[in-house]
Amino acid sequence: MNDVNNHPELHVNEEPRNDFMDVAVGFGLMFGVCLVMAIIATIISMS
């Protein structure tokens, strides 16, 4: 049996990701959506 299959720490990541950029983009998009909703709600409440 192959020992590499029994040790997840030896597994090579086939698709390396930049976790910081993933978090930054997700935060930015969520902030943008919430900002747009707040602006729309403010405009509706003022009219």
N, C-alpha and C positions, 0 to 999 in steps of 0.2 A: 504494500500500500504506500501511496505517496504521502510523505510527511507534510508537504506544503499545504495540502488540503485541510490538515488538522490545526494549522496555526494561522489564524486570521491576521496576526500582526505581520506576517510575511507576505500577505497578499498585496500585489502591485495594483495601485489604483489606475485603471485604464483611462479614466476621464478625470484628470485633475481639475479642481474648481478653485476659484478665488472666493473663499467664503466671505471675506470682508466686502468685496464688491457686490456679492449676492445680497448681503444684509443692507448695504448702503442703497442699492437700487430698490429693494423692497421697502425700506423706510421712506425713501424719496417718493415713490409712487403712492404709498399709503398717505403720506403727508399731503401730497398734491390732491388726492381724492377728497380727503377730509377738508382741506382748505376750500376747494370748489364747493363742497356741500355747505360749508359755513357761510361762504359769500352768498350763495343762492338763498339760504335760509334768512340771512340778514336782509337781503333785498326784498324778499317776500314779506318779512315782518315789518319793514319800514313802509311798505305801500298800503 
